[in-house]
Amino acid sequence: MQEKDFINAQDFILACKMDWTKSKYSSLRERFFEKQSNSDAILSVSDVEKLFEDDLDYQIFGWFERHLQKMKYSGRYGLIPFHKERKDELVDQIKDIEIDESENFQLPEYYTSIDIHQHPGGIWSDANAGFVYERGARSTTPMLGRNHRDLHFRLAEDLISNDAVTDQKLTILDMGCGFGKSTRPIAEVFPKAQVIGIDLTEPCLKLAELENRKNGISNIKYKRSNACQTELEDNSVDISTSTMLLHEMPPSHMNRMFSETFRLLKPGGRAVHLDFWKLRDSFDRFIFEGHSWRNNEPFMRPLLKMNLVDVLEKIGFSEIKISAFQEAEHIDPENCPFWRFPWTKIEMMKPI
């Protein structure tokens, strides 16, 4: 496969996704508001589901979401066949990279049993899966552009609690760091911190370390470890973060991860998780629950149903704040006309 053919095909898929994101979503939302204004009661999610169950436009909307993702990964010019042809040269870049691993590390069954994001084999089972995932992530949120700098740097800068904190020798843990996309901005914003990135997948961690070496980054250490059982020391972390991790874990594991975070944090330490939880209305809830099934992300629905404040309070956290997160300057989370992930900042503190 010629690279130019692959790029052209992926650009075509992205253009279709942009139309889906803007026009198809917007027309469905307008129809919802028409029905909402004609109703004597506020429509629930089940009401919205009944409203659109035989709607052809919604069926087309769902088809596009499901199949554009499938074409992105597995189509004739998809990410999987393109990288498979180049596997030897890609894997050669990371073959000598060794990643530390927790002593009792095991891949959890929920993680290996689902091709999450419709990524065949997941991001753990093939040596070049990190390269596939990194390339795919460039078009996951098309309204942000290709580099996603806004989202990850805005979160990293949001961790700053005062003018002096970036000069402190903090220990910052980035859970579910993947190939380091969320970790590198933290290391840049906090240059004197020791940043630890942990993840379940070795191919992504090797790619993250490759980027460290290419760019001379010395304050990040990557480790293969489970966020539910990191094997790090008690009271050893000043700030713990994650980006898009919560919705990829079943509630049982999420609760264990929160408890593990509480154990790791120093008294007065903070945890900040960026994920998908706070939705504007029942229409967006309906659309996002559908996204959960269409994109092979089954744990999104249980997360939406969780009373996070109650869960976190029972563990012992204080100063719990849950708020919509503005992922880019030009996007208003409360009044966005196009489809977007419901980015939500979930922050908490371990009491002193």
Buried (B, 14 or more C-beta within 10 A) or exposed (E): BEEEEBEEBBEEBBEBBBEBBBEBBEEBBEBBEEBBEEEEEEBEBEBBBEBBEEEEEBEEBBEBBBBBBBBBBBBEBBBBBBBBEEBEEBBEBBEEBEBEEBEEBEBBEBBEEBBBBBBBEBBBBBBBBBBBBBBBBBBBBBBBEEEBEBBBBBBBEBBEEEEEBBEEEBBBBBBBBBBBBBBBBBBBBBEEBBBBBBBBBBBBBBBBBBBBEEEEBEBBBBBBBBBBBBBBEEEBBBBBBBBBBBBBBBBEBBBBBBBBBBBBBBEEBBBBBBBBBBBBBBBBBBBBBBBBBBBBBBBBBBBBEBEBBEBBEEBEBEEBEBEBBBBBEEBEBEEBEBBBBBBBBBBBBBEE
